[in-house]
């Protein structure tokens, strides 16, 4: 599994709340730590680029405060022949008004969930 494939599978695990898989595929995350995450509905994943051991992505979500985006450049390392999530650099990014709304309506964000 490549870092990009692992990142996609970890996004899917976040959506399913599969804390065991997430802890198993990271170097520094415990199940107990992950279980404390706030309630989030994951809506859409956009991979911006994948290069070697880095993957940059935007993951759109809905929480108690409305719609948001997690924009990260993730770093992966190999341990015992398998890739694992190491850490990431977060970016301050917001959903732009003219982007397609991540809720899946097909409308622009400014005419939908803003």
C-alpha positions in Angstrom: 0.0 0.0 0.0 1.4 3.4 -1.0 1.3 6.5 1.3 -1.6 7.9 -0.9 -3.6 4.6 -0.6 -2.9 4.6 3.2 -4.1 8.2 3.5 -7.3 7.4 1.7 -7.9 4.3 3.8 -7.3 6.3 6.9 -9.9 9.0 5.8 -12.4 6.1 5.3 -11.5 4.8 8.8 -12.1 8.2 10.3 -15.5 8.3 8.6 -16.3 4.8 10.1 -14.7 5.7 13.5 -12.4 2.7 13.2 -10.1 3.8 15.9 -8.2 0.5 16.0 -7.2 0.8 12.3 -6.2 4.4 12.7 -4.0 3.6 15.7 -2.5 0.6 13.9 -1.6 2.7 10.9 0.1 5.5 12.8 3.3 5.9 14.7 1.9 8.1 17.5 -1.9 7.7 17.9 -3.6 5.6 20.5 -7.1 4.2 20.4 -8.0 6.1 23.6 -6.7 9.3 22.2 -8.6 8.9 18.9 -11.9 8.0 20.8 -11.8 11.5 22.3 -12.2 13.2 18.9 -15.2 15.4 18.5 -18.2 14.2 16.6 -17.5 14.9 12.9 -19.4 13.8 9.7 -16.8 13.4 6.9 -18.2 14.5 3.5 -15.5 14.5 0.8 -11.8 13.9 0.3 -9.7 15.7 -2.3 -6.1 14.5 -2.8 -4.1 17.5 -4.0 -0.8 15.6 -4.6 1.1 12.6 -3.5 4.9 12.5 -3.8 7.0 9.8 -2.2 6.3 9.9 1.6 4.1 13.0 1.5 0.4 13.4 0.7 -1.4 16.7 0.7 -5.2 16.6 0.9 -8.4 18.5 1.9 -11.0 16.6 3.8 -14.4 18.3 4.1 -16.6 17.8 7.1 -19.6 18.9 9.0 -19.6 19.4 12.8 -21.5 21.3 15.4 -20.1 24.6 13.9 -21.2 23.8 10.3 -19.0 22.9 7.3 -15.3 23.0 7.4 -12.1 21.7 5.7 -9.1 20.0 7.1 -6.1 20.8 4.8 -3.0 18.9 5.7 0.3 17.8 4.2 0.8 14.4 5.8 4.2 12.6 6.3 4.4 8.8 6.2 7.3 6.5 7.1 7.9 2.8 6.6 8.0 0.5 9.6 8.7 -3.2 9.1 7.8 -2.9 5.4 4.5 -1.0 5.9 3.7 2.6 5.5 2.4 4.5 8.6 1.2 8.0 9.2 3.9 10.0 11.1 2.6 13.6 11.4 1.3 16.4 9.3 1.5 20.1 8.6 -2.0 21.8 8.9 -2.9 24.7 6.8 -5.4 27.4 7.6 -7.9 26.9 4.7 -11.5 27.8 4.4 -14.2 26.7 1.9 -14.3 29.4 -0.8 -17.7 30.8 -1.7 -17.5 29.8 -5.4 -16.4 26.2 -4.7 -18.8 23.3 -5.2 -20.5 22.7 -1.8 -18.9 19.7 -0.1 -22.4 18.6 1.0 -22.9 17.0 -2.4 -25.8 19.2 -3.6 -24.0 20.3 -6.8 -24.6 24.0 -5.9 -21.9 26.5 -5.2 -21.1 26.8 -1.5 -22.3 30.4 -1.4 -25.8 29.3 -2.6 -26.0 26.3 -0.4 -24.5 25.7 3.1 -22.9 29.1 3.8 
